Amino acid sequence: MNNEYKFQLQSGDYLNRWLYSGPYVTPFHSQATVFFEPVNLTEEYRQIEYPLRTQYLQQRNKNEYPEEDDFQNIYFPFENNRFDFSSFITTPHILETNAKTFIKVKKNQTLPFQLTTCGSIDIWVNKEHQVAFSPFTRNIPSTQNIHLSLQAGENEIVIKLEDMAERDVNYYFEFIYLGKEDIESYIPINEDPIAVEQAENFLDNLYFEKDIYKTDKLTLKAPAHLGERLEPHMHVQINKNKLINPIFTSERSFPEFYIELNEENNINLGDIAEYNLSGVNEFSFGLKISDDVYVYRTLTVSLLLEQPSPLNMEEDLETRKTEALSYFANLNQADINVGIARLMFYEYCDEQTEQALRSCFQEIEQKEDCADFRLAPLMAIYLKKRHLLAVPLQEEIKALALDFRYWIDEPGNDAMWYFSENHAFLFHVSQYFAGYAFTQDVFNVSKRLGEEQYVLGKSRLLHWFENFFEYGFAEWNSTTYLPIDLIGFYTLYEAAPDKEIQHLAKQALDKTFKIIAINIHGKTMVSTYGRVYEHDLKAMENSEVANISFMLWGEGYFNHSLRAPVWFCLSEYTPPAMQDIVHLNEKQAVLAEYTQGIKNIYSYVYKTKPYSLASTINLSPYEKGHQQHVMNISLGVENTTMWINHPGESAFSGKNRPSYWAGNGRCPFVRQHHNTLIMKYKLHEEDYNFVHVYLPIWDIDEMEITNNWLFVILMLQF
């Protein structure tokens, strides 16, 4: 490499431009074992060490200098202060990444730095091993001050980053320079350094005009000028599931296109219908530097493919359900929910239906995280419609059920998450159904008879419902996890062999729909949430709750989010009439105050037809937060939402929890009375030193910032 891409380091700066190789992703197979941990009855993160992590650390080899590595990739941090490949991987994997940079100093000296990571870091300076820092605290960062001994002139700094991925993995390091005098760092490259700098600057100022596109053209806002040394070509790669880092996935590539900037500095990416994507997507834009060399930046955006609703809202609810089920049954998607819709609507199982049902088999067989979300409805439909399934298909479903791990008291080496209320519930539903379906068969993991699994599953369900009816949802109001709970409630209501369980499921459905009705405003469920992700906050039009509420009340968005909506359509259950708190007139206001969870989380909602204001009162003020969303404003009839929070990371659409927009790094003190809300933050020295407001400016008619005041105007039409 002939050129140097240079940058200066001042005290407090992050060392975050690196050449790197990897991440190398290796499946990890440990010995199957049991362990015991209680279910988390709160919304907070709780550290749980699986036996597989203990086994991994016991057999882990000492790291050696990566002698043969090529370090061909360049890491561009953009807004992120970390070297970061955090992701979501559904089965256990070992992650390794090697990174290299160079530091120049004028004399031999020892300089101070600060390291932060969750996994393990080894550092070599000029091939001499100087630092080993291995906290291996799952997803909880640890910090250590270090010193590096440098020689006069150039110094090669090589880092090996290692961790164990157990589904969500905060896989990163922070490397902060603490010295008093400025120093120079660089990475060697073959390309023109000025062209690389121009590409980085151009991409750093690139953004989507909106966070969600419906019927519009997909448009990027760009700087006024492309660098004079850059080729006007850009390559696009798309990762459909934003929870998974693109580095770990097979990305769908779109052809390279020519950059043309119009007078508004827009780059037109075409109609969103051309992409045939719905939901949250990651677009990686590669700006061409030279032949086959690109600088990439990833941006997140949501697409909602709006289509005419097949429902006649003048018809009764049962007719609307049938119309929706017909629509879902005819979607061309390899999705278990489409298979269930087809089986229930057509009352036969053709090849297309069978393929849709099979789409989840590998996930269940490999015990991937969230396999419980698929097995519970699969077993319910097996119990209801087994006579429609071909014998080989029945046998495959039976094999999946007999080979599954239903709880941590059964030996296993998977990374499925058992400990949140939604996962615990779906595991118990699956065990209950499977045990009842195959009472005289031996289950391969637990070695129990099916009738034992049935009794144990029922006992666990009764205990889960006892907690639920005493405390309510720990993950309160969560548009992410209410639909998961609805899968369990609906499948039990429709397929449970015990009237007692069916009755409890009906009570739970009544309770859940009341919570949804209280918090519906502007066609979506806008409120505070015990667990939330960025895609929930910015694209609630794509949510399952929005789909159900449209079919039920005409307040929502008919979409292709299917898990709970399919069961809503096929079920005989009808929610209580609550139109009086869903459809408000111009003079009406609704005030709702209620507590949920073992911590008695106090939800406060005040809504009128023009606006809704919601908060969580006195939730762990000034303590570290997780994924809690503690205040929300909704304006108008089309889901114009705003909120204030404290970022948990610097990457705009990162994978950590809390993230930049979802959750709070530090929780505020909150009080509310009707349409007045007060928030107070006390940030710590180690926190990001700002809070921010999310403001969807594309939906706002007028905005003014005066000193410390922000004024927003939205013209409402009813």
C-alpha positions in Angstrom: 0.0 0.0 0.0 1.6 3.2 -1.2 -0.5 6.0 0.4 -1.4 7.2 3.9 -4.9 8.2 4.9 -4.0 10.5 7.8 -5.9 12.0 10.8 -4.9 13.8 13.9 -5.6 12.6 17.4 -6.2 15.1 20.2 -6.9 14.2 23.8 -10.3 12.6 24.1 -10.5 11.5 20.4 -11.6 8.1 19.4 -9.2 5.9 17.4 -11.8 4.5 15.0 -10.4 4.3 11.5 -8.9 0.9 10.9 -7.9 -1.6 8.2 -9.6 -4.8 9.2 -10.4 -8.4 8.3 -13.5 -10.4 9.2 -15.6 -10.6 11.2 -14.8 -14.3 11.1 -18.0 -16.1 12.2 -17.6 -19.7 13.4 -20.5 -21.8 14.8 -19.9 -22.9 18.4 -21.1 -26.4 19.5 -20.9 -27.0 23.2 -21.9 -29.9 25.4 -25.6 -30.0 26.0 -26.4 -29.2 29.6 -29.1 -27.8 31.9 -29.1 -24.7 34.1 -31.5 -22.8 36.2 -32.4 -19.1 36.1 -35.7 -17.4 37.0 -37.8 -15.6 34.3 -37.2 -11.8 34.3 -40.4 -10.2 35.7 -39.3 -6.7 34.8 -38.4 -4.9 31.5 -34.8 -4.3 32.5 -31.8 -6.1 31.1 -30.6 -9.0 33.3 -27.3 -10.6 32.8 -27.6 -14.4 32.4 -24.6 -16.6 31.6 -25.5 -19.6 29.5 -23.3 -22.7 30.1 -22.1 -22.5 26.5 -20.3 -19.3 27.3 -18.6 -20.9 30.3 -17.5 -23.8 28.2 -16.2 -21.5 25.5 -14.1 -19.5 27.9 -12.7 -22.7 29.4 -11.5 -24.0 26.0 -10.5 -20.7 24.5 -7.0 -20.5 23.1 -4.6 -17.7 23.8 -4.7 -15.2 20.9 -1.6 -14.9 18.7 -0.6 -12.1 16.4 -2.5 -12.5 13.1 0.6 -13.0 11.0 -1.1 -14.0 7.8 -4.0 -11.6 7.8 -4.6 -9.4 4.8 -6.5 -6.4 6.4 -8.1 -5.5 3.1 -11.2 -3.7 4.4 -11.3 -0.1 5.6 -13.5 0.8 8.6 -15.2 4.1 8.3 -17.0 5.1 11.6 -19.1 8.0 10.3 -21.1 9.1 13.4 -20.1 6.0 15.4 -17.3 6.4 17.9 -16.8 2.7 18.1 -15.2 0.0 16.0 -18.6 -1.8 15.9 -20.1 -4.9 14.3 -22.9 -5.5 16.8 -25.5 -7.8 15.4 -28.2 -10.4 16.0 -27.3 -14.1 15.4 -29.9 -16.7 16.2 -27.4 -19.6 17.1 -24.1 -19.6 19.1 -21.1 -18.3 17.2 -17.6 -17.2 17.9 -16.8 -13.8 16.4 -13.2 -12.7 15.6 -12.1 -9.5 13.9 -8.5 -8.2 13.3 -7.9 -4.5 12.9 -4.8 -2.5 12.2 -3.8 1.2 12.3 -0.6 3.2 12.6 0.5 5.9 15.0 3.5 8.3 14.5 5.4 9.8 17.4 8.6 11.9 17.5 10.3 10.0 20.3 10.1 6.8 22.3 7.3 7.2 24.8 4.4 5.6 26.6 1.0 7.0 25.9 -2.3 6.5 27.8 -5.5 5.2 26.2 -8.9 4.0 27.4 -10.5 0.7 26.2 -14.1 -0.4 26.4 -15.5 -3.6 25.2 -17.9 -6.5 26.2 -15.7 -9.3 24.9 -12.0 -9.6 24.5 -9.2 -7.3 23.1 -5.6 -8.2 22.5 -3.2 -5.4 21.3 0.1 -5.8 19.6 2.4 -2.8 19.1 5.0 -3.5 16.4 4.1 -7.3 16.8 4.8 -7.1 20.5 1.9 -8.2 22.7 1.2 -5.3 25.1 -2.5 -5.6 26.2 -4.9 -8.4 27.1 -8.3 -7.2 28.2 -11.0 -9.9 28.4 -14.0 -9.0 30.5 -16.4 -11.2 28.5 -19.4 -9.7 30.2 -22.2 -10.5 27.9 -23.4 -7.3 26.3 -22.3 -5.2 29.3 -19.3 -3.0 28.5 -16.3 -2.8 30.7 -13.6 -0.1 30.6 -9.9 -0.2 31.4 -7.2 2.4 31.1 -4.0 1.2 29.4 -0.6 2.4 28.2 1.1 1.6 24.9 4.8 1.8 24.6 5.7 3.4 21.3 8.9 3.9 19.5 10.0 7.1 17.6 8.5 7.1 14.1 5.9 4.7 12.9 4.1 2.2 15.1 1.9 -0.6 13.9 -1.1 -1.1 16.2 -3.0 -4.5 15.7 -6.1 -5.5 17.6 -7.9 -8.8 17.8 -11.5 -8.4 18.9 -13.3 -11.5 20.0 -16.7 -12.4 21.5 -19.3 -15.1 21.8 -22.5 -14.3 20.0 -25.6 -15.5 21.9 -28.3 -14.0 19.7 -28.0 -10.2 20.2 -24.3 -9.3 20.6 -22.8 -5.9 21.4 -19.6 -6.6 19.4 -17.4 -3.5 19.5 -14.6 -1.7 21.1 -14.0 1.9 22.0 -10.4 3.1 21.9 -9.9 6.7 23.3 -6.6 8.6 23.3 -5.9 10.2 26.7 -2.5 11.9 26.0 -2.0 15.6 26.3 -0.1 16.2 23.1 -1.5 15.7 19.6 -0.3 12.7 17.6 -0.8 11.5 14.1 -2.5 8.3 13.0 -3.0 6.8 9.6 -4.1 3.8 7.7 -2.1 2.7 4.5 -4.2 2.5 1.4 -3.6 2.0 -2.4 -6.1 4.6 -3.4 -5.9 8.4 -3.6 -6.3 9.7 0.0 -8.0 12.8 -1.2 -10.6 10.8 -3.1 -11.2 8.6 0.0 -11.6 11.7 2.2 -14.0 13.2 -0.3 -16.0 9.9 -0.4 -16.2 9.7 3.3 -17.4 13.3 3.6 -19.9 12.9 0.8 -21.4 9.8 2.4 -21.3 11.3 5.9 -23.7 14.0 4.7 -26.0 11.6 2.8 -29.4 10.9 4.3 -33.0 9.9 3.4 -35.5 12.7 3.3 -37.9 10.7 5.5 -37.8 7.8 7.9 -40.7 6.0 6.2 -41.8 6.1 2.6 -45.3 5.1 1.5 -46.2 5.8 -2.1 -43.3 8.2 -2.8 -40.1 7.9 -4.7 -37.2 6.9 -2.6 -35.0 10.0 -2.4 -31.6 10.6 -0.9 -30.5 14.1 0.1 -26.8 14.7 -0.9 -24.2 17.4 -0.5 -24.1 20.0 -3.2 -21.1 18.7 -4.9 -19.4 15.3 -5.5 -15.7 15.5 -4.9 -13.7 16.3 -8.1 -11.7 13.1 -7.7 -14.6 10.8 -7.3 -16.3 8.7 -10.0 -20.1 9.5 -10.1 -21.1 5.8 -9.6 -22.8 4.3 -6.6 -23.6 0.7 -5.7 -26.5 -0.3 -3.5 -26.8 -3.3 -1.3 -29.9 -4.0 0.8 -30.3 -5.9 4.1 -34.0 -6.5 4.8 -33.7 -7.2 8.5 -32.1 -4.3 10.3 -31.5 -6.3 13.4 -28.8 -8.3 11.6 -25.5 -6.6 10.7 -25.1 -6.8 6.9 -21.6 -8.3 7.4 -23.2 -11.5 8.5 -25.9 -11.8 5.8 -26.2 -12.5 2.1 -27.2 -9.1 0.9 -29.4 -8.5 -2.1 -27.5 -6.3 -4.5 -29.0 -3.8 -6.9 -27.2 -2.6 -10.0 -24.7 0.3 -9.8 -26.2 3.6 -10.8 -25.0 7.0 -12.0 -25.2 9.8 -9.5 -27.2 12.8 -10.8 -27.8 15.7 -8.4 -30.8 17.9 -9.3 -31.2 21.5 -8.1 -32.4 20.3 -4.7 -29.4 18.0 -4.3 -31.6 14.9 -4.5 -30.6 11.4 -5.7 -33.6 9.6 -7.0 -33.6 5.9 -6.3 -36.9 5.2 -8.0 -40.3 4.2 -6.9 -40.5 2.1 -3.7 -42.7 -0.4 -5.5 -39.7 -1.4 -7.6 -37.9 -2.7 -4.5 -40.8 -4.9 -3.4 -39.7 -4.5 0.2 -41.8 -3.7 3.2 -40.8 -2.9 6.7 -37.4 -1.7 7.9 -34.4 -2.1 5.6 -30.8 -1.2 5.6 -29.4 0.4 2.4 -25.6 0.3 2.0 -24.4 2.9 -0.5 -21.0 2.3 -2.0 -19.3 5.3 -3.6 -16.8 4.3 -6.3 -13.2 5.3 -5.7 -11.4 3.2 -8.3 -11.9 -0.1 -10.1 -13.8 -2.4 -7.7 -13.0 -0.2 -4.7 -15.9 1.5 -2.9 -16.4 3.4 0.4 -19.7 2.2 2.0 -22.2 3.9 4.3 -25.3 2.1 5.6 -28.6 4.1 6.2 -31.8 2.7 7.6 -35.2 3.5 6.2 -38.7 2.0 6.3 -41.0 1.2 3.3 -44.7 0.8 3.5 -46.2 -0.7 0.3 -49.7 0.8 0.6 -52.3 -1.1 -1.4 -56.0 -0.7 -1.6 -57.6 -2.5 1.4 -59.6 -5.6 0.4 -61.9 -4.9 3.4 -65.4 -3.4 3.2 -65.5 -1.5 6.4 -69.3 -1.3 6.1 -69.6 -5.0 6.7 -69.6 -6.7 10.1 -66.4 -7.7 11.8 -66.7 -11.4 10.9 -67.0 -10.6 7.3 -64.0 -8.3 7.4 -62.0 -11.0 9.1 -62.9 -13.5 6.3 -62.0 -10.9 3.6 -58.6 -10.3 5.3 -57.9 -14.0 5.8 -58.6 -14.5 2.1 -56.1 -11.8 1.3 -53.4 -13.2 3.5 -54.0 -16.7 2.2 -53.2 -15.5 -1.3 -50.0 -13.7 -0.6 -47.0 -15.2 -2.4 -44.7 -15.4 0.6 -42.8 -18.3 2.1 -44.2 -17.6 5.5 -45.8 -20.0 8.1 -48.5 -17.4 8.7 -49.5 -17.5 5.0 -49.6 -21.3 5.3 -51.9 -21.1 8.3 -54.2 -18.6 6.5 -54.4 -20.9 3.5 -55.1 -24.0 5.5 -57.9 -22.2 7.5 -59.4 -20.4 4.6 -59.3 -23.1 1.9 -59.6 -26.1 4.2 -57.1 -28.1 2.3 -53.3 -28.4 2.1 -51.9 -28.0 -1.4 -48.2 -27.7 -2.3 -48.1 -24.0 -1.8 -49.6 -24.3 1.6 -47.2 -27.0 2.6 -44.2 -25.0 1.4 -45.4 -22.0 3.5 -45.8 -24.1 6.6 -42.4 -25.7 6.1 -40.7 -22.3 5.9 -40.2 -22.3 9.7 -39.0 -25.9 10.0 -35.3 -25.2 9.8 -35.5 -22.5 12.4 -37.3 -24.8 14.8 -35.0 -27.8 14.0 -31.8 -25.7 14.6 -33.3 -24.2 17.8 -32.7 -20.7 16.6 -33.7 -17.8 18.8 -37.4 -17.1 18.4 -38.1 -20.6 17.3 -40.7 -20.7 20.1 -42.6 -18.0 18.2 -43.0 -20.4 15.3 -43.5 -23.7 17.1 -46.5 -22.5 19.2 -48.7 -21.6 16.2 -47.5 -24.6 14.2 -48.6 -27.0 17.0 -51.9 -25.2 17.4 -52.7 -25.5 13.7 -51.6 -29.2 13.9 -54.1 -29.8 16.7 -56.9 -28.0 14.8 -56.3 -29.2 11.3 -54.2 -32.3 11.5 -56.7 -34.2 9.3 -55.9 -31.9 6.4 -52.1 -32.5 6.5 -50.4 -35.3 4.5 -49.0 -38.0 6.6 -45.3 -37.2 5.8 -45.9 -33.6 6.8 -47.5 -34.8 10.1 -44.5 -36.9 10.8 -42.1 -34.0 10.1 -44.1 -31.8 12.5 -44.0 -34.6 15.1 -40.2 -34.9 14.7 -39.8 -31.2 15.3 -41.9 -31.3 18.4 -40.1 -34.4 19.9 -36.7 -32.9 19.2 -37.3 -29.5 20.6 -36.0 -28.0 23.9 -38.9 -26.6 25.9 -37.0 -25.1 28.8 -33.6 -24.8 30.4 -34.2 -27.8 32.7 -33.8 -29.9 29.5 -30.2 -30.3 28.3 -29.2 -28.1 25.4 -26.5 -25.9 23.9 -28.6 -23.3 22.1 -28.9 -19.6 22.5 -32.6 -19.3 22.5 -33.8 -16.6 25.0 -36.1 -18.0 27.6 -36.3 -15.3 30.2 -38.5 -12.4 29.1 -42.2 -12.8 29.6 -43.1 -13.2 25.9 -40.5 -15.9 25.3 -41.3 -17.8 28.5 -45.0 -17.8 27.6 -44.5 -19.1 24.0 -42.2 -21.9 25.3 -44.9 -23.0 27.8 -47.6 -22.8 25.0 -45.4 -25.0 22.8 -44.7 -27.5 25.5 -48.4 -27.7 26.4 -49.5 -28.3 22.9 -46.8 -30.7 21.9 -47.2 -32.8 25.1 -51.0 -33.0 24.4 -50.5 -33.9 20.7 -48.0 -36.7 21.4 -48.9 -38.0 24.9 -47.4 -41.5 24.5 -44.2 -40.5 22.8 -40.8 -39.9 24.4 -39.5 -36.4 23.9 -35.8 -36.8 22.9 -34.3 -33.8 24.8 -36.1 -34.1 28.1 -36.7 -37.9 27.9 -40.2 -37.2 29.3 -43.3 -38.8 28.0 -45.6 -36.4 26.1 -48.2 -36.6 28.9 -45.6 -35.4 31.3 -44.8 -32.5 29.0 -48.4 -31.6 28.8 -48.9 -31.6 32.5 -45.7 -29.6 33.1 -46.6 -27.1 30.3 -50.1 -26.6 31.7 -48.7 -26.0 35.2 -46.2 -23.4 33.8 -49.0 -21.7 31.9 -51.2 -21.5 35.0 -48.3 -19.9 36.9 -47.6 -17.5 34.0 -51.3 -16.4 33.9 -51.3 -16.0 37.7 -48.5 -13.5 37.4 -50.0 -11.8 34.4 -53.4 -11.2 36.0 -51.8 -9.9 39.2 -49.2 -7.6 37.6 -50.0 -7.2 33.9 -47.4 -6.9 31.2 -43.8 -6.3 32.4 -43.0 -5.2 28.8 -45.8 -2.7 29.1 -47.7 -1.5 26.0 -44.9 -2.9 23.8 -45.9 -2.9 20.1 -43.0 -5.3 19.6 -44.1 -7.9 22.1 -47.9 -7.5 22.5 -48.3 -9.3 19.1 -46.1 -12.2 20.4 -48.3 -12.5 23.5 -51.3 -12.4 21.2 -50.0 -15.4 19.3 -50.1 -17.3 22.6 -53.4 -16.0 23.7 -55.1 -16.7 20.4 -53.6 -20.2 19.9 -54.7 -21.2 23.4 -58.2 -19.8 22.9 -58.5 -21.7 19.7 -56.7 -25.0 20.4 -56.2 -25.5 24.1 -57.7 -28.9 25.2 -58.6 -27.4 28.6 -61.5 -25.0 29.2 -59.7 -23.5 32.1 -56.8 -22.4 29.8 -59.2 -21.2 27.1 -61.0 -19.1 29.7 -57.7 -17.5 30.9 -56.7 -16.9 27.3 -60.0 -15.0 26.7 -59.4 -12.9 29.8 -55.9 -12.1 28.6 -57.2 -11.1 25.2 -59.8 -8.8 26.8 -57.1 -7.2 28.9 -54.7 -6.7 25.9 -57.3 -5.2 23.6 -58.3 -2.7 26.3 -54.6 -1.6 26.5 -54.4 -1.3 22.7 -57.7 0.7 22.6 -56.5 3.1 25.3 -53.3 3.9 23.4 -54.5 4.0 19.8 -54.1 7.4 18.3 -53.5 8.6 14.8 -54.0 5.1 13.4 -51.3 3.5 15.5 -50.6 2.5 19.1 -48.6 5.5 20.3 -47.6 5.4 23.9 -44.8 4.5 26.3 -43.3 1.1 25.9 -41.5 -1.3 28.2 -39.4 -2.7 25.3 -39.0 -0.9 22.0 -36.8 -0.8 18.9 -36.1 1.9 16.4 -38.2 0.3 13.8 -41.2 0.3 16.1 -40.9 4.0 16.9 -40.3 5.1 13.3 -42.5 2.7 11.3 -45.5 1.8 13.4 -47.6 1.9 10.3 -46.0 -1.5 9.5 -46.8 -3.0 12.9 -49.1 -5.9 13.6 -51.1 -3.8 16.1 -51.8 -1.2 13.3 -53.0 -4.1 11.1 -55.3 -5.5 13.7 -56.7 -2.2 14.8 -57.5 -1.3 11.2 -59.5 -4.5 10.7 -61.2 -4.1 14.1 -61.9 -0.4 14.3 -60.9 1.1 11.0 -58.1 3.0 12.8 -54.7 1.7 11.5 -52.9 0.5 8.4 -53.7 -2.7 6.6 -50.3 -4.3 6.0 -48.4 -7.5 5.6 -47.3 -8.0 9.2 -49.1 -11.3 9.8 -48.2 -13.3 13.0 -51.0 -12.1 15.3 -53.3 -10.6 12.6 -53.8 -14.1 10.9 -54.9 -15.5 14.3 -57.1 -12.4 14.8 -58.8 -13.3 11.5 -59.3 -17.0 12.0 -60.4 -16.8 15.7 -63.9 -16.8 16.9 -62.9 -14.4 19.6 -64.4 -10.8 19.4 -62.9 -8.0 21.6 -65.3 -6.0 23.8 -66.7 -2.9 22.2 -64.4 0.0 23.0 -65.2 2.5 20.2 -65.8 5.2 22.8 -62.1 5.3 23.7 -60.9 4.7 20.1 -63.1 7.1 18.0 -63.0 10.4 19.8 -65.0 13.5 18.8 -63.5 17.0 18.8 -64.7 17.8 22.4 -63.8 14.5 24.0 -60.7 13.6 26.1 -59.6 10.3 27.5 -57.4 10.1 30.6 -56.0 6.6 31.5 -53.8 5.8 34.5 -52.8 2.2 35.2 -49.9 0.2 36.5 -48.2 -2.8 35.0 -45.5 -5.2 36.0 -44.0 -6.3 39.3 -42.5 -2.9 39.6 -45.9 -1.2 39.2 -44.9 0.8 36.2 -47.2 3.8 36.2 -48.6 4.6 32.7 -50.3 7.9 32.1 -52.1 8.6 28.9 -54.1 11.8 28.0 -55.5 11.8 24.5 -57.9 13.9 22.5 -58.7 13.7 18.8 -56.0 16.3 17.8 -53.3 14.9 20.1 -52.1 12.3 22.6 -49.5 12.7 25.3 -48.2 9.6 27.2 -45.6 9.1 29.8 -44.2 6.6 32.3 -44.2 8.2 35.7 -41.2 7.9 38.0 -39.4 5.0 36.2 -36.0 4.6 37.7 -35.1 8.3 37.5 -31.5 9.1 36.8 -30.5 5.4 36.6 -29.2 3.6 33.6 -31.9 2.6 31.1 -32.5 -0.2 28.6 -35.2 -0.2 26.0 -37.8 1.8 27.9 -39.7 4.5 26.0 -40.9 6.9 28.7 -42.7 9.7 26.8 -44.4 10.1 23.5 -46.4 12.8 21.7 -48.8 12.0 18.8 -50.3 14.7 16.6 -53.1 14.5 14.1 -54.7 11.5 12.3 -51.7 10.1 10.5 -49.2 9.2 13.2 -47.0 12.2 13.5 -45.0 11.3 16.6 -42.3 13.0 18.6 -40.4 12.0 21.7 -37.4 13.0 23.8 -34.8 10.6 25.1 -31.1 10.2 26.0 -29.1 8.2 23.4 -27.5 4.9 24.4 -25.0 4.9 21.6 -23.7 7.2 18.9 -24.5 5.2 15.8 -27.8 6.6 14.4 -29.3 3.1 13.7 -27.0 0.9 15.7 -27.8 -2.6 17.1 -27.2 -1.9 20.8 -29.9 -1.7 23.5 -30.5 1.1 24.3 -29.7 2.6 20.9 -29.5 6.1 19.5 -33.3 6.5 19.3 -34.8 3.6 21.2 -34.6 3.5 24.9 -32.7 5.7 27.2 -29.0 5.5 28.2 -30.0 7.4 31.3 -33.6 7.5 32.5 -35.2 10.8 33.3 -37.5 12.0 36.1 -41.0 12.3 34.6 -44.3 13.9 35.8 -47.5 14.5 33.8 -50.8 16.1 34.4 -53.3 16.0 31.5 -51.5 17.8 28.6 -48.5 19.0 30.6 -45.4 16.9 31.0 -42.1 17.6 32.8 -38.9 15.7 32.2 -35.6 16.2 34.1 -32.3 14.4 33.3 -29.2 14.1 35.4 -26.4 12.8 33.2 -23.3 11.2 34.5 -19.7 11.9 33.3 -19.6 8.7 31.3 -22.9 9.4 29.5 -23.4 11.0 26.1 -23.7 14.6 27.2 -27.0 15.5 25.4 -30.6 14.5 25.1 -32.5 14.9 21.8 -36.0 15.2 20.4 -37.2 13.1 17.5 -39.0 15.4 15.1 -40.5 14.1 11.8 -40.1 17.4 9.9 -41.6 16.0 6.7 -45.0 15.8 8.5 -44.7 19.2 10.2 -46.1 22.4 8.7 -44.0 24.9 10.6 -41.2 24.8 13.2 -39.3 27.6 15.0 -36.4 27.3 17.5 -36.0 30.4 19.7 -33.3 30.2 22.4 -34.2 27.1 24.5 -37.7 26.8 23.0 -38.9 24.6 20.1 -42.3 25.5 18.6 -44.0 23.0 16.2 -47.2 23.6 14.2 -49.2 20.9 12.5 -52.3 21.9 10.6 -55.0 19.3 11.4 -57.8 18.3 9.1 -60.6 16.0 10.4 
